[in-house]
Amino acid sequence: MKIELDVHTHTIASGHAFSTLQEMAHAAAEKGLKVLGITEHSPGIPGSCDPIYFRNLHVVPRQMYGIELLLGAEINILDGEGNLDMDEYYLRMLDLRIAGIHSLCYKQGTPEENTHGMIQVISNPYIHIISHPGDGTAKLNFEPIVLASKAHRTLLEINNSSLKPCRHKADARANNLEILRLCKQYEVPVILGSDAHISFDIATYDYALELVAETDFPEALIMNTSVEKFKNYLF
C-alpha cells in the first residue's frame, strides 16, 4: 500500500515529544510523504502549548523539504457534552483540527454519555478527525459513532501508537477491529494515524495495518493512500 500522508504527529512543542518541527518535516520527506500534519496537543494536556503558540502558526512555511505541511492541533474532548478545550477563535487559525479523549482531562461518563459527547464533536463543523476513538480511554458505542462519521464526513482514526504492546489498553485491539468492521459494513472511510512523538515513527502503521489485513478492509476507504482523496473528502 502506497502511503502519501501522515497527519497526526507531535513535536517538542507538545511537551512530551522529542523532535523539532524541521526534524519531523525532513523525516517525512525522506520517507516519501507528500503531506505531513503536525497537530500539537491543546492546552488541557500538562506541559503542552499555550494558546499563543497556535496564534503564531502563520509564521511557519507550509512547504518544507518538498512536502506540504498542515499545522493544527489535537484538541481535547472534555466531557459527555462534547465540550472542547479550544474555542472557535483558535480553531479558525488551524489548518487541521483533530479531537480526541485523553484521560488527563476527560470527565468520564457512562458509555451512552461518552458516545453522545463524541457524536457532538463529530458533528462540529470545525473538526476533521477523531483521534484514537478505539484506544479504550472511554467506553463508547461504536455503531452510532461510525454512522455519525459517515453523516458528517469526519474521519475516525485507527491509531498505530495506541496499539503498541508497550502501551495499549486491553480492549484497544478489539475496539479498533470493531471500528474497521463497522466502517467496512457502512462504507465509511478511515485514516491511519502514527501519532508520532519522534521523527522515526512518522508514517509507521505496522500495528494498524495488521488490523486492516485481518478485516480485509478496502484500500479505497483508507485516506492515507492519496492526498487528493484526503483533501476532497475533508476540505
ZAMARGU-4260 file (C-alpha; in steps of 0.2 Angstrom, whole numbers, plus 5000, padded with zeros to 4 digits):
<rodrens>
0) 5000/5000/5000 | 5007/5017/4995 | 5006/5030/5009 | 5006/5048/5004 | 5002/5057/5021
5) 5003/5056/5040 | 4993/5070/5048 | 4993/5065/5067 | 5011/5069/5074 | 5018/5080/5088
10) 5034/5090/5090 | 5044/5095/5106 | 5031/5109/5107 | 5018/5097/5114 | 5030/5095/5129
15) 5032/5076/5129 | 5038/5073/5111 | 5056/5073/5105 | 5059/5080/5088 | 5058/5098/5081
20) 5046/5103/5068 | 5060/5104/5055 | 5066/5087/5060 | 5049/5080/5058 | 5047/5088/5041
25) 5064/5082/5035 | 5060/5064/5041 | 5043/5064/5032 | 5052/5070/5016 | 5064/5056/5017
30) 5050/5043/5019 | 5042/5050/5003 | 5027/5058/5010 | 5018/5072/5001 | 5009/5079/5016
35) 5013/5079/5035 | 5001/5085/5048 | 5008/5092/5064 | 4995/5093/5077 | 5001/5099/5094
40) 4991/5095/5110 | 4980/5109/5115 | 4982/5116/5132 | 4972/5103/5143 | 4987/5092/5142
45) 5000/5096/5155 | 5016/5104/5148 | 5008/5107/5131 | 5006/5123/5120 | 5000/5139/5127
50) 4986/5146/5115 | 4999/5159/5109 | 5008/5145/5100 | 4993/5142/5089 | 4991/5161/5086
55) 5008/5161/5078 | 5007/5146/5066 | 5006/5159/5052 | 5025/5161/5053 | 5028/5143/5048
60) 5031/5139/5029 | 5018/5127/5023 | 5030/5119/5011 | 5046/5112/5018 | 5059/5100/5011
65) 5047/5096/4996 | 5032/5092/5006 | 5016/5101/5012 | 5014/5104/5030 | 4996/5105/5038
70) 4998/5113/5055 | 4985/5111/5068 | 4980/5104/5085 | 4974/5088/5094 | 4960/5096/5104
75) 4954/5088/5120 | 4936/5082/5121 | 4932/5086/5139 | 4915/5078/5143 | 4899/5069/5138
80) 4893/5085/5131 | 4906/5087/5118 | 4915/5102/5125 | 4932/5106/5119 | 4947/5114/5127
85) 4950/5126/5112 | 4937/5139/5107 | 4932/5145/5090 | 4944/5159/5090 | 4959/5147/5090
90) 4950/5134/5080 | 4949/5146/5065 | 4968/5148/5065 | 4972/5130/5061 | 4974/5120/5045
95) 4969/5104/5053 | 4958/5100/5068 | 4959/5083/5077 | 4949/5080/5093 | 4951/5066/5105
100) 4948/5059/5123 | 4963/5059/5134 | 4962/5053/5152 | 4972/5068/5159 | 4957/5080/5155
105) 4942/5070/5152 | 4927/5068/5164 | 4921/5050/5162 | 4903/5046/5160 | 4893/5031/5155
110) 4895/5023/5138 | 4880/5032/5132 | 4886/5049/5139 | 4903/5046/5131 | 4896/5042/5115
115) 4884/5057/5115 | 4899/5068/5118 | 4909/5060/5104 | 4895/5062/5092 | 4893/5080/5097
120) 4911/5083/5092 | 4910/5073/5076 | 4895/5085/5071 | 4906/5100/5075 | 4910/5108/5058
125) 4927/5113/5063 | 4933/5095/5067 | 4941/5085/5054 | 4947/5069/5063 | 4943/5060/5079
130) 4960/5053/5086 | 4961/5036/5093 | 4942/5033/5097 | 4946/5014/5100 | 4960/5016/5112
135) 4949/5012/5127 | 4951/5028/5137 | 4932/5030/5137 | 4919/5016/5135 | 4910/5020/5118
140) 4896/5013/5107 | 4904/5012/5090 | 4890/5009/5078 | 4882/5026/5081 | 4899/5034/5080
145) 4903/5026/5064 | 4886/5032/5057 | 4889/5050/5063 | 4906/5049/5055 | 4898/5045/5038
150) 4885/5058/5040 | 4897/5072/5044 | 4912/5067/5034 | 4923/5067/5050 | 4936/5054/5049
155) 4939/5041/5063 | 4957/5037/5066 | 4965/5020/5068 | 4979/5025/5079 | 4995/5015/5077
160) 5003/5021/5093 | 4989/5016/5105 | 4990/4998/5098 | 5009/4996/5103 | 5011/4981/5115
165) 5020/4993/5127 | 5005/5005/5130 | 4989/4999/5123 | 4974/4995/5135 | 4967/4978/5135
170) 4952/4982/5123 | 4961/4993/5111 | 4964/4979/5098 | 4946/4973/5099 | 4939/4991/5098
175) 4949/4995/5083 | 4944/4979/5074 | 4925/4983/5078 | 4928/5001/5071 | 4935/4994/5055
180) 4922/4981/5053 | 4908/4994/5055 | 4917/5006/5043 | 4918/4992/5030 | 4900/4987/5033
185) 4894/5005/5031 | 4907/5010/5018 | 4915/5024/5029 | 4932/5030/5026 | 4945/5029/5040
190) 4963/5037/5042 | 4978/5029/5049 | 4987/5039/5062 | 5005/5036/5068 | 5003/5048/5082
195) 5022/5050/5081 | 5031/5059/5095 | 5048/5057/5087 | 5053/5058/5069 | 5057/5040/5067
200) 5039/5035/5070 | 5032/5046/5056 | 5020/5035/5044 | 5023/5020/5055 | 5007/5010/5053
205) 5013/4992/5057 | 5000/4988/5070 | 4986/4997/5062 | 4989/4988/5045 | 4988/4971/5054
210) 4970/4975/5058 | 4967/4981/5041 | 4973/4965/5034 | 4963/4955/5047 | 4947/4964/5042
215) 4951/4964/5024 | 4947/4982/5025 | 4946/4990/5007 | 4961/5001/5002 | 4949/5013/4994
220) 4942/5018/5011 | 4960/5022/5018 | 4963/5040/5016 | 4982/5039/5018 | 4984/5032/5001
225) 4980/5048/4991 | 4982/5067/4996 | 4969/5071/4983 | 4956/5059/4990 | 4960/5065/5008
230) 4958/5084/5003 | 4942/5081/4993 | 4934/5072/5007 | 4938/5084/5021 | 4940/5101/5013
</rodrens>
